[in-house]
Amino acid sequence: MPQPEPVGTRITSRDLDGEEPWIDPGRPVDPAHLLRAADALNRSPRAVVARLEELGHRLSDGVALSPGAGPAEQG
């Protein structure tokens, strides 16, 4: 698994500050966290998802990024 760099560290931090507490790698990432991270880091939600996946995290079941780059539930 790749080692987190500063952006990866911020993305995996629950408070997006690069410090503990961390999001749980064994649980799906909350879509709200994705949007907060994208906003805080000035990145697209798609880029945040890609980085989290590189770090071994996954999205919640039933959540996917639409072509518009926002999380959307599939139904």
LUMGUBA-547910 format. One record per residue: residue in one letter; x, y, z of N, C-alpha, C in turn. Coordinates in Angstrom, 1 decimal, decimal comma. Example, Ala and Ser with C-alpha at 12.3 -4.5 7.8 and 13.67 -1.06 7.14 Angstrom:
// residues 2
<A; <13,2; -5,7; 7,8>; <12,3; -4,5; 7,8>; <13,2; -3,3; 7,8>> <S; <12,8; -2,2; 7,1>; <13,7; -1,1; 7,1>; <12,9; 0,0; 7,9>> 
This chain:
// residues 75
<M; <0,8; -1,2; 0,0>; <0,0; 0,0; 0,0>; <0,9; 1,2; 0,0>> <P; <0,6; 2,2; -0,8>; <1,4; 3,5; -0,9>; <1,4; 4,2; 0,5>> <Q; <2,4; 4,8; 0,8>; <2,5; 5,6; 2,0>; <1,8; 7,0; 1,8>> <P; <1,0; 7,4; 2,7>; <0,4; 8,7; 2,6>; <1,4; 9,9; 2,5>> <E; <1,2; 10,8; 1,6>; <1,9; 12,0; 1,5>; <1,0; 13,1; 2,2>> <P; <1,4; 14,3; 2,3>; <0,6; 15,3; 3,0>; <-0,8; 15,4; 2,6>> <V; <-1,1; 15,3; 1,3>; <-2,5; 15,4; 0,8>; <-3,2; 14,1; 1,2>> <G; <-2,5; 12,9; 1,1>; <-3,1; 11,7; 1,5>; <-3,4; 11,6; 3,0>> <T; <-2,5; 12,2; 3,7>; <-2,7; 12,3; 5,2>; <-3,9; 13,2; 5,5>> <R; <-4,0; 14,3; 4,9>; <-5,2; 15,1; 5,1>; <-6,5; 14,4; 4,7>> <I; <-6,5; 13,7; 3,6>; <-7,7; 13,1; 3,1>; <-8,1; 12,0; 4,0>> <T; <-7,1; 11,3; 4,6>; <-7,5; 10,2; 5,5>; <-7,7; 10,6; 7,0>> <S; <-7,5; 11,9; 7,3>; <-7,8; 12,4; 8,6>; <-9,3; 12,8; 8,7>> <R; <-10,0; 12,3; 9,7>; <-11,4; 12,6; 9,9>; <-11,7; 14,1; 9,8>> <D; <-10,8; 14,9; 10,4>; <-11,0; 16,4; 10,5>; <-10,3; 17,1; 9,3>> <L; <-9,7; 16,3; 8,4>; <-9,0; 16,8; 7,2>; <-7,8; 17,8; 7,6>> <D; <-7,2; 17,5; 8,8>; <-6,1; 18,3; 9,3>; <-4,8; 17,6; 9,2>> <G; <-4,8; 16,4; 8,8>; <-3,6; 15,6; 8,7>; <-3,2; 15,0; 10,0>> <E; <-4,1; 15,0; 11,0>; <-3,8; 14,4; 12,3>; <-4,9; 13,4; 12,7>> <E; <-4,6; 12,7; 13,7>; <-5,7; 11,8; 14,3>; <-6,9; 12,5; 14,7>> <P; <-8,0; 11,9; 14,7>; <-8,3; 10,6; 14,3>; <-8,4; 10,4; 12,8>> <W; <-8,1; 9,1; 12,4>; <-8,1; 8,7; 11,0>; <-9,4; 8,1; 10,6>> <I; <-9,8; 8,1; 9,3>; <-10,9; 7,4; 8,9>; <-10,5; 5,9; 8,9>> <D; <-11,5; 5,0; 9,2>; <-11,2; 3,6; 9,4>; <-11,1; 2,9; 8,0>> <P; <-9,9; 2,4; 7,7>; <-9,7; 1,7; 6,4>; <-10,5; 0,5; 6,2>> <G; <-11,1; 0,0; 7,3>; <-11,9; -1,2; 7,2>; <-13,4; -0,9; 6,9>> <R; <-13,7; 0,3; 6,9>; <-15,1; 0,7; 6,7>; <-15,2; 1,6; 5,4>> <P; <-16,3; 1,6; 4,7>; <-16,5; 2,4; 3,6>; <-16,4; 3,9; 4,0>> <V; <-15,9; 4,7; 3,0>; <-15,7; 6,2; 3,3>; <-17,1; 6,8; 3,1>> <D; <-17,4; 7,6; 4,1>; <-18,7; 8,4; 4,1>; <-18,7; 9,4; 2,9>> <P; <-19,7; 9,4; 2,1>; <-19,8; 10,4; 1,0>; <-19,6; 11,8; 1,4>> <A; <-20,1; 12,2; 2,6>; <-19,9; 13,5; 3,1>; <-18,4; 13,8; 3,3>> <H; <-17,6; 12,8; 3,8>; <-16,2; 13,0; 3,9>; <-15,6; 13,3; 2,6>> <L; <-16,0; 12,6; 1,6>; <-15,4; 12,9; 0,2>; <-15,7; 14,3; -0,2>> <L; <-16,9; 14,8; 0,0>; <-17,2; 16,2; -0,4>; <-16,4; 17,2; 0,4>> <R; <-16,3; 17,0; 1,7>; <-15,6; 17,9; 2,6>; <-14,1; 17,9; 2,2>> <A; <-13,5; 16,7; 1,9>; <-12,1; 16,6; 1,5>; <-11,9; 17,3; 0,1>> <A; <-12,8; 17,1; -0,8>; <-12,7; 17,8; -2,1>; <-12,7; 19,3; -1,9>> <D; <-13,6; 19,8; -1,1>; <-13,7; 21,2; -0,9>; <-12,4; 21,7; -0,1>> <A; <-12,0; 21,1; 0,9>; <-10,9; 21,5; 1,7>; <-9,6; 21,5; 0,9>> <L; <-9,4; 20,6; 0,0>; <-8,2; 20,4; -0,7>; <-8,2; 21,0; -2,1>> <N; <-9,4; 21,6; -2,4>; <-9,6; 22,2; -3,8>; <-9,3; 21,2; -4,9>> <R; <-9,9; 20,0; -4,7>; <-9,8; 18,9; -5,7>; <-11,2; 18,4; -6,0>> <S; <-11,3; 17,7; -7,1>; <-12,6; 17,1; -7,5>; <-12,9; 15,9; -6,6>> <P; <-14,1; 15,6; -6,4>; <-14,5; 14,4; -5,6>; <-13,9; 13,2; -6,3>> <R; <-13,8; 13,2; -7,6>; <-13,2; 12,0; -8,3>; <-11,8; 11,9; -8,0>> <A; <-11,0; 13,0; -7,9>; <-9,6; 12,9; -7,5>; <-9,4; 12,4; -6,1>> <V; <-10,3; 12,8; -5,2>; <-10,3; 12,4; -3,8>; <-10,5; 10,9; -3,7>> <V; <-11,5; 10,4; -4,5>; <-11,8; 9,0; -4,5>; <-10,6; 8,2; -5,0>> <A; <-10,0; 8,7; -6,1>; <-8,9; 8,0; -6,7>; <-7,8; 7,9; -5,6>> <R; <-7,5; 9,0; -4,9>; <-6,4; 8,9; -3,9>; <-6,8; 8,0; -2,8>> <L; <-8,0; 8,0; -2,3>; <-8,4; 7,1; -1,2>; <-8,3; 5,7; -1,7>> <E; <-8,7; 5,4; -2,9>; <-8,5; 4,0; -3,4>; <-7,1; 3,6; -3,5>> <E; <-6,2; 4,5; -3,9>; <-4,8; 4,2; -3,9>; <-4,3; 3,8; -2,5>> <L; <-4,9; 4,4; -1,5>; <-4,5; 4,2; -0,1>; <-5,2; 3,0; 0,5>> <G; <-6,1; 2,3; -0,3>; <-6,7; 1,1; 0,2>; <-8,1; 1,4; 0,8>> <H; <-8,7; 2,5; 0,6>; <-10,0; 2,8; 1,1>; <-11,0; 2,5; 0,0>> <R; <-12,3; 2,4; 0,4>; <-13,4; 2,2; -0,6>; <-14,6; 3,0; -0,3>> <L; <-15,5; 3,2; -1,3>; <-16,7; 3,9; -1,1>; <-17,8; 3,1; -0,5>> <S; <-18,8; 3,8; 0,1>; <-19,9; 3,1; 0,6>; <-20,6; 2,3; -0,5>> <D; <-21,2; 1,2; -0,2>; <-22,0; 0,4; -1,1>; <-23,1; 1,3; -1,7>> <G; <-23,4; 1,2; -3,0>; <-24,5; 1,9; -3,6>; <-24,1; 3,4; -3,9>> <V; <-22,9; 3,8; -3,7>; <-22,5; 5,2; -4,0>; <-21,5; 5,1; -5,1>> <A; <-21,7; 6,0; -6,1>; <-20,7; 6,0; -7,2>; <-20,7; 7,5; -7,6>> <L; <-19,6; 7,8; -8,3>; <-19,4; 9,2; -8,8>; <-20,1; 9,3; -10,2>> <S; <-20,9; 10,2; -10,3>; <-21,6; 10,5; -11,6>; <-20,6; 11,2; -12,5>> <P; <-20,9; 11,3; -13,8>; <-20,0; 12,0; -14,7>; <-19,8; 13,5; -14,3>> <G; <-20,8; 14,0; -13,5>; <-20,6; 15,4; -13,0>; <-19,7; 15,4; -11,8>> <A; <-19,1; 14,3; -11,4>; <-18,1; 14,3; -10,3>; <-18,7; 14,4; -8,9>> <G; <-19,9; 14,3; -8,7>; <-20,5; 14,4; -7,4>; <-21,0; 13,0; -7,0>> <P; <-20,9; 12,6; -5,7>; <-21,4; 11,3; -5,3>; <-22,9; 11,3; -5,5>> <A; <-23,4; 10,1; -6,0>; <-24,8; 9,9; -6,2>; <-25,1; 8,5; -5,9>> <E; <-26,3; 8,3; -5,3>; <-26,7; 6,9; -5,0>; <-27,3; 6,3; -6,3>> <Q; <-26,9; 5,1; -6,5>; <-27,5; 4,4; -7,6>; <-28,7; 3,7; -7,2>> <G; <-29,7; 3,6; -8,0>; <-30,9; 3,0; -7,5>; <-31,7; 2,3; -8,5>> 
